[in-house]
Amino acid sequence: MIAPANLSRISIPPLENGDLLTRAEFERRYTAMPGLKKAELIEGIVYMASPLRFEPHAEPHARLMTCLGFYAAFTKHTRLGDNPTVRLDVDNEPQPDAVLLIDSRHGGATSLSDDGYIVGAPEFVAEIAASTATIDLRDKKRVYRRSMVREYLVWQVIDRRIDWFSLQEEEYISLLPDAEGIIRSLVFPGLWLAVPALLDGDMSSAIATLQAGLNSDAHQEFVQQLAAFPHPVL
């Protein structure tokens, strides 16, 4: 005889790539698969990641997280997440490789649900992709834009390319590197990423560039603005 606990588990179908599900059903099946590391609901369709290899994904992911973590450590009232589930709307529950948030108590756009999920659009989302032939630059990009994610970074490892999009009047505009190969965030002042250094794994140079951004007047003003929120009524 099957025990009641096992019976309830058997009654829940497993997630499969390409399933068309509601968000509630997606979460029910995901929760019933504790060994599953990553699955996303994009426009109502389930996408499940293959096992992640070191060079095309894990190492670039670590380089980016190092920079974002360094920035968050010196920017009070920001919060960094690694592969968090994000509830954007009824058809979309992505699990980005990284999110950088402004704390909701200091003007941020997101909140945390009672069960610990991010609700709403993070200020900054990043994805590590093998190449330009990826959902990250198609469906996900469209979903993030529609959900008002203010900045979206996609690192295409095989193509040695980092695209950084900024939401301007409901459209994504590319933030381009300067003559030194540095891209500067518009939402998080002082978040300066040295693209050639990141692509080459020159993390000492990448951190040096980030440190220069943290020392900038714009970053100091941003930290003060976050600390002063909510601004007093004059």
N, C-alpha and C positions, 0 to 999 in steps of 0.2 A: 504494500500500500504506500502511496506517495504521501509524505507528510504535508500538512497544510501550507507551511512556509515554502516548500519546494514547488507545490502546486501553483501558488501565486506567481512564482518566478517563471515557471514554464508557460503560464498563460500570457506573458508579456513577450511579444515577438522581438527578436533582436533588430538593432539598427542595420540597415543595408544601404550601401551607396545608391543614390538615385531615388530612395523612398520619397514620396510626396506626403508630408505630414503637417499637422498643426504644431504650433510650438509646444502646447501642453503634451501632446503625444510624443513629440521628439524628446522632451525632458523625461517623460515617464520611461521610455525605452533606454535612454542614456543612463539614467539612474540605476536601471536594472542590470547594467553591464559595468560593474566596478573596475574591471580590468581594462576598459577602453580609455585610451589616453586623450584622444582628440576626435571630436565630431562637430560639424557645424550645420546649421540650418540657414540656407541662403535662398531667398525667394521661395520658401516652402519646400526646397529640395535638400536632402541630406547629402553631405560630403564628408567622407571619412579619410583621414590621412593615412598614407602608407608608412611603414617604419622609416624613421628619419636617419639618414646617413650623416656622418660627421662633417665632411667638407661641404656638400651642397647646402647644408642647413644648420647643423648644430654649432659649427665654429663661427659662421657669420652672425648667427643669432646671439652667440655669447659676446662677440665684439660690440654689437649694437647695444645689448643690455648693459655692458660695461659703461658705455658712454651715457646712456640714459640714467643708469643708477648713480653715476658720478654727478650728473646734473641734479637729480632729485635730492641727493644727499646735501647739496648746498643751496637748495631752493625750497625753503620752508613753505608748507601748505600745498605742495604738489605730492602726488602719489603715483608710484610706478607698479604696473602689474605685468606678470609673465604668463602668457597663455590663459587669461581669464575669460570666462564665458560672459558675453555681453547681450543683454536683452534689448534689442533695438526696437522691434515691433512684432506684430503677431506672426510674421513670416520669416523673420530674420533673427538668428541667435548665433552670431559668429564667435569664434574663439581666437582672437588675434594673437600673433606672436608677442606683441608688446602693446601696452597702452600707457600713456602718460596723462594723468588727470590733474585738474585743479580741485582741491578739496571742496566739497559741496558747501561747507561752512564758510568758504572764502570766495564764493562766486562761481564754483564749478557747475557744469551742466548735468552731471550724473548723480545718482544716489545708489545706495546699496539696499537690496531687498532683504527681507527678514531671513531668507535662506542664504544670503551672502553673495548674490550675483550682482553684477553691475547693471543698472537700469538707466537707459538713455545713451546719448552719444558722447564718448570720450573726446576730450579736446584733441588728442593725438593718438593715432593708431599706426602700427608698423607691421608689415608682413615680410617674411623671407620667402622668396619664390625661386624656383630653379631657373626660369627664363621668362621672357615676355609672353610666352604661350601659356598663360595661367589664368585661372578664375580671379586671381587677385587684381588683375588689370581689366577685368571685364565686369562680371556680375557684382563682385564685392565692391569694386570702385563705385559702381552706380549706387549700390545700397548705402555705402558710407556717405556719398555725396547727398543723397536724398535724406539721410538721417541727420545731416548737418554736422558730421565729423569735420572739425575745422582744419586739421592737417592729417595727411595720409602719406606714409612713406612705404615704398615697395623696393626691396633690394633684390634684383635679379642676378643671382650668383653666376650662372653660366655666362650671361652676357656682360658681366662686370659693369653693372649699371645700377645706380640708385636714383629712383624717381621720387620726388617729394612734391606733393600737391597741396595747395592752399585754397581753401574755399573762399571765393570772391564772388558776391552777388549770385549765390546758389550754383556756381560752376567751379570746377577745379582748374586752377591755374598752376603751371609748373613753377616751382622755385628753382632757379638756376644757380649753379656754382659761380663764384666770382673768379677772378683771374688766378687765385691761389687754390681753386678747387674747393672752396668752403661754401656750404649752404647754411643760411641762418634762418631759424624759425621766426615766424611773425607772431605766433601765439605764445611761445615761451622764449622771451628775450634772453639772450645768452646761450641758448642751445645752438651751438655752432658745430657742425659735423664736417670734418675734413674728408671728402669723398675719396681721393686717391689713397690716403693713409688707411682708411677703413678697408678699401678693396684689396690693398696689398698686405693687410695685417700688421701695419706699422702702428701699433697701439700707443707707443710713447708719443708719436707725433699727433695722433688723434686726441689723446688726453691733453697735450699741450695746447692744441687749438681750442678745446673745450674750456680749459682753464682761462684762456684769454677771453672767451665769451663770458665766463662767470665773473671776471674782473671788470667787465664793461659797465659803463654808467647805466645802460638800458636794463641790465640784469638787476642792478641794485635798486633801480626805480620800481621794477616789477615786484621784487621781494617786498618792498615797502607798501606797494598797492595791495598785495595779497594780505599782508598783515593788518592793513587798515580796513579791510572789508568786514562788515558792511560799512560803507562810508557814512559818516554822520550827516544828518540833514542840516543844511546851512540856513 
